[in-house]
Amino acid sequence: MSNKPDSITRPRNAPARLFEPTILSRAAKESFLKLDPRTVAKNPVMFVVEVGSVVTTFLLFRGLMEHSKDNLFVGQVTVWLWFTVLFANFAEAMAEGRGKAQADSLRKAKTDTIARRLVNGKEERIPAPQLCKGDAFVCEPGDYIAADGEVIEGIASVDESAITGESAPVIRESGGDRSAVTGGTKVLSDRIVVRVTQNPGESFLDRMIALVEGAKRQKTPNEIALSILLAGLTVVFLFATVTLLPFAHYSVRSAGAGEVPSITVMVALLVCLIPTTIGGLLSAIGIAGMDRVMQHNVLAMSGKAVEAAGDVNTLLLDKTGTITIGNRQATAFHPAPGVKDMELADVAQLASLADETPEGRSVVVLAKDKYGIRERDMESLHAEFVEFTAQTRMSGVDMPGRKIRKGAGQSVQRFVEEQGGKMPPQIQDIVERISKEGGTPLVVAENDKVLGVIQLKDIVKGGMRARFDQMRAMGIKTVMITGDNPLTAAAIAAEAGVDDFLAEATPEMKLAYIRNEQSGGRLVAMTGDGTNDAPALAQADVGVAMNTGTQAAKEAGNMVDLDSNPTKLIEIVEIGKQMLMTRGSLTTFSIANDVAKYFAIIPAMFFVTYPELKALNIIQLTNPHSAILAAVIFNALIIVALIPLALRGVQYKPANAAAILRQNLLIYGVGGIIAPFPGIWIIDRILVMLGLA
């Protein structure tokens, strides 16, 4: 009987839409809660804006009491300054809200679970949160696994769709590399005993919930550096604005005409000049980057891991399952002298009919597709299947009067010689040629006669060469890791298009390779699933562990792929680069925007005092009040306009750094300079038309 109601919903790709109504309403409420100065103080740029908003609010109330003629202007500036802070909070809350929506669905995987804990060989039912590290509990068909752990007894089919979103069940068994289980997944068959490997509050689901909630996200090193830069620019503009006031007093006295800008105007000017656009969107960009990784069903242990993925120089990829389809396939029959192709194919299929391995099935399919040989019933042939063993390195079938074998060349040679036959020298040549081409030769013999060779080949996944070309265009070196001999590894590496390969790789060799790359100042990413991969995963800058792998591998890496798809590493790198590009693009736009606003509004503010500046008022802003108010409104609205871009990310296309920089400067640099002029001009005209300035 199940120990948990069927209430788990899958978190994959939720939410599907960028602006879900529930997320919008939650973000709107969060925007006001985030006005807490203790929260805003974490963002120096927006903290200055909030302080300015408080100052103008005070001036507005004082003006209302004194019946000041500038109350309309001060009131509008105050409202839009508060909107600027709220819009920045809204952007961050939107990014967090998407993560919190995922966290809400994940929490459903924890509620009401009852564990069948084993104490002195007897079962006791307790709430799952009461399980401690080292406890053992039992799961049977229909039970939900109560906590993260390792199977210490038994084997079972487990439904992990609540975590991975994949409907196909997986096998979990004691010992080996597939013993790790995750709390919230469901046992479909058989009985297993699980030992808890995490303390309460430290489970995989707990970490997922904490990490997808943006509020708990720590700033990455690059983000911290950018925050320091933005804070520095804010200080510079603050100093410039403060010194502008005494200069204005001096200018008005000297010219005998003009008007000294009010405190409200100076505050508004400061807010328009400091990098509020990127300051308001910076946190949202980082949170959205982690969210995009989660949308691909990858759990990043920190924002640093996602950011490091964007800076990766070297990519280490396992051959099997990543570069190749995972199982060798029969691709050709090579008959011995005097043997017909049909005869070899017929015997090879007979030897493989009871072989349930992917390689064996591919031999049957090749004989059927190429020569039309139909499968036969082994029972009617009175055949007895001979299983493959590490000692014999052969498999085959025994029938009355016939002994058929297929396997490694030397093993089949010994078999034939024991039957009184000899291995033709041409067969050895075929075996060597196939090996040099990166294939695996299986020699086929019947009784004392060698009939030929089956060629097995690692099939490189479609599109891998193109993806590696993209990596190369981005300046990323791709390295294939394999246990194959150097000849086979070289052939597959050449076909796949990787830059380098590590043949006959051991854990020590992987670790040494990563350290050597890092000693040259390069960042390294790799995937792994076994305990033997743990040292290399821990050493790599980006270590992606497979969810189907061991607990040691998952603890060593800084990301876990819930789909256990080794090729996901390539997508992770692309997401990391997209996050860095988005941050760089919007920073470029923001700074260019601030420069343009400076030249748009300063001439309009001071042309009364200095008539010569009127020539620089190229967009013909109506008056100082309309100019500054239009700039403040534009400054607030541009944050809203860029929220979708910050959340979705700048469209990423693989290219080298120089090309990306040129594109960034052309689109976001030039665009940032141009955009304020028509934007401020339109708002200025609307304000004048409505009689608001």
N, C-alpha and C positions, 0 to 999 in steps of 0.2 A: 504493500500500500504506500502511496506517495506520502512523503513527509512535508510537502509544500504545495500550495494551490498553484494552478497553472496561470500565474499572473505575470510571468516574465515577458517583457516586450523587447524586441531586438533594438539595440542602439545604433546599428549601422546606418550611416548617412542621415541621421536625424539631427536637426530638422532638414527637410529637403529644400524648403524655400528660404530665401535670404531674410524676408520680412514676414515671419509668422505672426498672426495677431496676438497670440499669447506672449510671444517674445517681445513684441512692441510694447504691450501694456506693462510687462514686467520691467523693461528697460526704462520706460517713462517714469515709473515710480523710483527706480534705482537712481535715476538722474538727480532727483531732489535729495535723496538720502546721501548721495556722494558730495553734496555741498558742504558737508562737515569739513571744517578747515583742517582737521587732522588727516583727512583722506586726501584733500586737494593739495596739501603741503608736499605730498610725495611727487607732485608734478610742479616744479618751480615756475614754469611758464604760466600754467593755469592758476597757480596760487597768486601770481602778480595780478592776473585778470580779476580774480575774486576780490583781492584787496582793493583794486580800483573800483570794482562794483560797489563795495561797501562804502568807499569814500564818496562816490557820486550819489549813492542812496542817502547818505547823511546830508550832502549838499542840497538834494532835492527836498528833503523834509525841512531843512532850514529855510530854503527858498519859499516853500509853501507857507511857512509861518510869517515870513517877511513880505509875502506877496511879490516875489521877484518876477520881472518880465521874462526871465530866461527859463521859467519853470517847464515850459513845453519842451524846449531843447534839452534841458538837463534830464527831464523825465524820459525822453526817448533814448538818450544815450545810456541812461541807467538800465532801462529795460533790455536793450540790445547787448549790453555788457553781461548782464545776467544770462541772457540767452546764449552768449558765447560760451560761458562756463557750462551751462546745461547741455548744450549741443556736444561739447567735448565729453561730458559725463555720459551722454546718451550713446555716443560712439563706443565708449568702453563698455557700457552696460549691454549694448547689443552684442558685442563680441562675447562677453561673459554669459549673456543669456542663452546663446546658442550652446555653449558648453554646459550650462546648468540644465538645459532641457535634456541633454544626454545623460547628465548625472541623475536626474529624476527617474529616467527609465532604468538606469543601472541600480538605483536603490531598491527597486522592486525585486531585484534578484537576491536581496538580503533579508527581506521581511518574512517573519513567521516560519523560518526554517528550523526544523527540529533535528538534532543530531542523535544518532544511536551510538553513544560512546561505549567503548569496551573498558571495563574495570574488572581486573582479575578474571578475565574470560567471560564475564557476564555483561549483558547490554543494559544501559540505562539511557532514558530519553531526556535530553536537556536542550535548552535553546542554543542555537548555533553560536551566538556571541560569547557563550560561556566556555567554549573550547579554548584550550591553551596549547601552546607549542609543545609537541611531543605526545599529545593525546592521540589515541587511535579510535576510529569509528568505522561502523559497517555501513555499506550501501548495497542495496539490492535493486532489481528492476523497478523503475518508477520513482526511486528516491532521488532527491536533489543532493548533490555533494555539498556538505555544510561548510567546508572551509578549504583553503588552499592546502595541498599536501602531496604526498607521494604514495603511490600504491605499494604496499608492502606484502600483499597477499592477493592472489587471484588475477583474473583478466576480465575486462568488460568492455562493451560497446557504450560510448558516452556521446550524448547529444550536447554539443557546445554552441548551438546556434544562439543561445542567449548572450554569449560573449562575442563570438566571431561573426554571427549572421549567416554562417554556412549551414545548410540543412543536412549535409552528409555527416553521419556519425563517425567518430574516430575510435581507435582501439587504444585502451590504456591497460598496462600490465606491469607487474612488479619486475624490478630490475631493468637494465637497459636504458635506452634514451627516451622511452615513451611512458615513463612512470608518473610524470607530473600531472596533477589534476587541479582544476580551478573551482573555487566555490561558486555556486549558482548554476553549475552545469548538471545535467540529468543522466543518470545511469539507465541504459535501455535494456541491458541483458546481463546475466550472470551476477556473481557476488564478488565484491572487492573489499579489502580492509585498507583504510587510508590513515597514514600518520600525518598529523598537522605539522606544517613547517613554518607557520607564521603566527606571531602573537596577535591577540584581538586588536582590531584597528589597523593592522598592517597587511591585511590580505590584498590580493590582486584587485578585487572589486573596490576596496577602500582606497587604494592608490589611484585606480581609474577615476573614482568619483572626485577625489581631491584634485587630480591633475586636470580634469576637464572643466573644473570650475575656475574660471579666469581669475577670480579674486585671490586665489592662492598661488598664482603664477609669479615666480621670481623673475626680475629683470635679468636679461642676458648681458654679457660683458660689452657687446657692441651697443646695446640699447643704453647701458649705463654711460658709455663714452659719449653717445649722441646726446643723452640728457645733460651731461656736463657741458657739451658744446652749446646746447640751446640755452642753458642757464647762463653761460658766459655771454652769449649774444643778448640775452635779456638784460644783463647788468650793463652792457655797453649802451644799449638803447635807453635804459633808465637814466644813465649818466648824461647821455645826449639830451634827453627830454628835460631833465632837471636844469641843466645849464642853459637850455633854450629860453626859460622863463626870465632870468635876469637880462639875457641878451635882448629879449623883446621889450622889456622896460626901458633899457638904454636906447633902443632903436626908436621907440615912440617919443621919448623925450628929445632925442636929437632931431627927428624929422618934424616934430611938432604936429604930427597927425598919426592916424592909425588907432589900433586898439590892441591892448595887451590881452593875450589869450587867457581865458579863465582856467581855474583848476580842472573843471570838467573837460575842457578842450584838451588840456595837457594829458589828462588820464586817458582820454579817448585816443589821442595821438600815440601815446605809449603802447596801448593795446594793439593798435593797427600796425605798429612797426615791429614789435617783438614777434618771434616765430610761433604765433598761436595756432596756425593750421597744423603743422606737424606736431606741436606740443599737445594739441587736442586729440590727435589721431595715433600718436606713437604707441600708447598702451594697447589700443584696439588692434593695431597691426600685429603686435606680438602675440596677443591672445588668439587672433584669427589664424595666425600661422600654425599654432598648436592645434586649433580646431580643424584645420584642413588635413593635418596629419591624422587626426582621429577619424575624420570622414573616410580616410583610406584604411580604417581599421588597424591603425598602429598606435600603440600606447607609448608616448614619449615621457620618460621619467622627469624631464625638465625642458624648459625652453632652450637651454644651452645646447641640448642634443640636436634640436631642430635647426638652430642657427649654425651649429658646427657642420651639419649636413650640407648647408649652402656654401660652405668654404672648403669642402672636401677636395683633395688633390689626387688621392689614390683610392680606387675602389677594388676591394678583394671579393671575388665571387666564386662560390663553389661551382664546379662543373656540373655535377649531377643534380638535376632538378632546377637548376638556375639557368645555365647556358644551354644544356641539353634537356630533352624532354624527361629525363630521369631513368629511362629503361632503354637498353640497347635493342635495336630492331634488326631482324634479318633482312638484308638488302640484295643478296646475290648468292647463287650456287656456282661453285667452280669445280667441275668434274675432273677426276683423274684421267690420265691417258687411257683410251679404250672404253671409257664409261660415258654413256649418254646423259644429257642433262635431265631427261625425264626420269631415268633410273635413280640418279642421285636425289632428285627432289622427292621421289616416292619413298625412298628409304629414310630420308631426313624427316619427312612428315611422320612416318611410322614411329621413329625414335622420339618424336615430340608430342604425340597425341595425348599422352598422360602427363606431360610436363606443363604444369599450371603456371609456371613463371612467365612474365611478359615476353622474355626472350623466346621461350619455347612456343608460346602461342603465335609469335610473329613468324616462326618457321612454318607452322601449319598454314597460316594465312598466305605467306609468300608462295608456297607450293600450290595452293588453291587458286590464287589470283594469276600466277604466271603460267601454270601448266594445266589448270582445271582439275587438279587431283582432289577428289572429295575425301572428307574425313571418313574413317572406318570405325566400326565398333570393336573396341579392344577385347571385349568379352567373347565375341564370336570368333575372334582370331586366336583365342586361348593364349593371350599375351600377358606377360608379367612385367610390369614396369620396374626398371632398375633406377633407383633414385640417385641423384648427384650427392657425393660426399667430398669433403675437403681432402680425404686421403686418396680416393680414386680419381677425382677431378673429371669424372665422366658420368653420363646418364644414358639410358637407353631402354631397350625392350628385348625380352627373351620370348621367342615363339618356338614351336616345334621345328627343329632343324635350323633355326636362324637365331643368331645373336647379333643384335645391332647396337652400336655404341656411337655416341657423339660427345666430343669434349676437347680438352687441351691436346695439342699435337703430340707431346711426349707420352701422355697417358694412353692415347689411342695407339700410338706406336708400340708401346709395351703390350697392349691387349692383342694387337695383330700378330706380334712375334710369338706370344704365348699360344696363339692358334696355328702357328707354323707359317705365317706369311711375312711380308716385308713392306716397309713404307717406301713408295716410289720417291725418288729424289725430286721429281717435279712438284710433289705435294709440299715438301719443305720450302721450295721457292715461293709457292703460292702463300704459305703461312707467313713467311718473312715479308712479302710484298704487302699483304693486308695489314700486318702490324705497322709497317712504315707509313701506311696511309692513314693510320689512326683507328683502324678497325680491330675487331676481335675475331680471330679465326677459330672455328669449331670443326675439327676433322671428323668425318663420318666413315664408319667401317662396318662391314657385314662379314661375320666369321673371320676369315683370314685375309680379306681383301679390303683395301682402302678405296672408297668410292669417290671421295672428293672433299671439298671444304665449304662450309657455310660461312658467309661473311656477315658478321654482326657489326653494327655501326651505331655510335652515339649520334642521335639525330639532333642537330642544333635547332633550337626553337626559331620559328619564323620571325623575322624582323629584328633578331638580336644584333646582326651586323650593323643595321641602320641605327639602333640605339647606341651601340658602342661608338659609331661615327659621331653621334650627337655628343656623347661624353667627351670624345676627343676634341670636338669643336669648342667645348667649354673648358678645355685645358685639364681634363680629368684623365688620369692614367688608369686603365682597366687591367686587372690581374686575375687570371683564372687559377683556382686552387683545385688540385686533383691528386688522387692517389695513383693515377696511371703512371706508366713508365714514361720517360722523357720523349721517346719517339711518338707514342700515341698522343701525349699531351700537346706536342708541337703541332701535330696534324690538326687536332681539334681547335687549338688556339688560332691557327691560320684560317681555318674555315669560319670560325665565329668572328674573327676580326679583333680579338683582344690585343692589348699592347704587350703583355708579358704573361708568363705562366709559372706556377710553382708546382713541379711534378713530384710524385712520391712524397707528398707533404705530410709531415708529422706536426703535432702541436708545438713542438720546439721550433720547427722551421717557420711555422706561421708567425709565432711570437717574434722570432728574430727578424723576419721580413718586415713586420709592422714597425718594430723599433728602429730598424735601419732607415725606413722611409721617414719616420718622425724625426730622426736625428738630422735629416736634411731639411727640416722646417716644413714638412708636408703633413697635412691632416689625412687620416686614413679612416675608411669606413669598411665594415665587413659584416657578413651574416654568419650565423651558426646555430646549431640546435643541440649538439651533444656536450657532455661534460668535458670532453677533450677540446672543445672550442672555447671553453670558459676563459682560459688565460688570454687568448687572443682577443676575445670580445671585451674583456676588461681593459686591455691595453689600447684598443682602437679608440679613436676620438668619437666615432659613431659605431656602436655595436648593436646590431639588430638581432635579437634572439627570436627564434620561432616559438610560438605558443605551444606547439606540439613537442617541443624539446624538453630537456631536463630542467629541474629547478635551478641547478647550478648555472646553466647557460642564461636563464632568464634573470637571475640575480646579477650576473656579470655584465650583461649588456645595459645600455641606457635607453633602449627602445625594445618593445615587444610587438612582433607582428601577429595580430590575432588570427589572421588568415593562414599563417605559416606558409607564405608564398615568398620564396627567396628572391624573386625578381623585384619585389616591392622596394628593395634598397635603391634601385634606380629612381623610382617615383619619389622616394623620400628625399633624395638629393635634389630632385627638381623642385619639390615643395620648399625645401630650405632655401634654394636659390631664388624662388619666387618671393619668399618672405623678405629676403635681403634686398631684392630689386624693388619691391613695393616700398620698403622703408626708404631706400635711397631716392626713388622717384618722387615720393611725396615730400621728402626733405628738400630736394632740389626745387620742386614747385613752390614750397612754402617760402624759402629764402628769396627766390626770384619774385614771388608775389609781394613780399615785404619791400623789396627794392622798388618795385613798380608803384606801390602805394605811397611810398615816400615822395617820389617825383610827381605823383598825381595830386596829392593833397597839400603839400608844403607851399607851392606857389599860390594856391587858392586861399590859403590861410593868411598869407602875409602880403598879398598884392595891394591891400589897402594902405599898409605902412610903406611898402616899397612898390610903387607902381610899375617899376621895371620888371618885376616878377610876373606881371600879367601876361607877358609874352610867352612865359613858360607854362601858363595855364592852358595847355594845348587842347584839353577836352572841354574847356569853357565851363567849369563848374561855377554855379551861380554866385555863391557867397561862402565865407569861411564856415558858417554853421551847416549849410547844406553839404559842403565838401566833407567835413569831419563826420557828420551823421551818415552820409552815404558810405563812407569808408568803413565805419563801425558796422553798419548793416551788412555790407559785402563781406567783411571779415568774419561775421558770424555765419552767414549763409554758405560760404565756401566750405566750411567744415561739414555741414549737412550734405552738401553736394558730393563730397569726397568719401562719405561713410561707405557707400557700396563698394567703391574701389578698394578701400582699406580692408573691408571684410572679405571680398572675393580675391583680392590680390591683383597686381599688374599681370597682364597676360605674358606668360613666359615662353620664349622660343630659344632653344639652345644656340648660343653664339659665344664668341670670345669676349673677353673683358673690354677690349677697345671698342668693339662694335656696340656692346651694351651701353657703354658710357656715352658714345656719340648719340645713340638713340635717346638715351635718358635726357641729355642736354637739349637735344632738338625738340623733343615732345614736351617734357616737363619743365625744362629751363626756359625755353622761348615761350611756351604756353603760359608759364607762371608770370612772365613779364607782360605778356599781352593781355591776359584775362582781366586784370583789375581795371584797365582803362575803360572798356565798354561797359563793364559791370557797374562801376562807380558812376559813370555818366548816366546810365539808365535809371539807377536809383535816385540820383540827384534830381533828374527831371520829374520823376514820380513824386518825390517829396515836395518839390516846388508846386507841381500841379495840384497836389492835395492840400497845399497851404501849411505843410508841416515844417517848413524851413524857409 
